[in-house]
Amino acid sequence: MEWLDEQGVNAMIRMDAERLADNAPASTFAASGGPLTHGMRADGRTVQQCMSVALARLRDSGLSVPF
């Protein structure tokens, strides 16, 4: 996630066991700042699913995603 920091973006990944127990998406990625004009959030049932959505949204927002 250092590449986000290099672009001035604040980011976090969160796991929520209570949401998982409720059969809701348990993984959340949130980012703001830098070139993002609005904050963004991506949710997924797994970390992989969550990050796949997040990376696509970051690319669509014009950020340089190194992978």
N, C-alpha and C positions, 0 to 999 in steps of 0.2 A: 504494500500500500504506500510505499515511499514515493512512487511515481505520482500519486495523488497529491501528496504533500508538496512535491516539487512544483506542482501546478497551482498551489495555493488553495487546495480543496480540503475541507475538514470532512472526515468520514468515520463511520463506525459500523460494526456488525454486531447484531444482538440475537441471542437465542432465548426463546421464551417457552419454558417447559409447560406453563399453564395453557398457552395457546395450543401447544402440541397435544396436550391431554384433551382439549376441546375439539380436536381434529381440524384446527385452523393452521394456516401457514406459520411456522414457528421461527423462521429465520427472517431477519430484517436487515437491510443495508440502507443507511441514510447518508447523504452527502450534501454539502452546501459550501458556498464561498468560491473564491477564485473565479474562473470563467463561467460558472453556473449562475445564470441570472435569477433562477429560482432554485430552492432546495429540491432534492429528489429523494424518493424512497422506493425501494423494491422489496417485495415479500416473496417468500417461497417456502414450500414444505421442507426442502432440504437446503443446506448451504449452497450446494452446487446449483440448484435451480434458482435460488435467490441471486447469486452472483452472476449467473448467465444473463438474467434480466437486467441487473444493474450495469454490467459492462456494456450491453447493447444501448441502454439509455445514456450512459456516459459518452459513448461514441456519437450517438445522435445529437448530443449537446455540444459536440465539437471538441471534446477533450482528446488528448493523445493517449490511447490505450496501447501499451507496449506488447500485448499478446492477443 
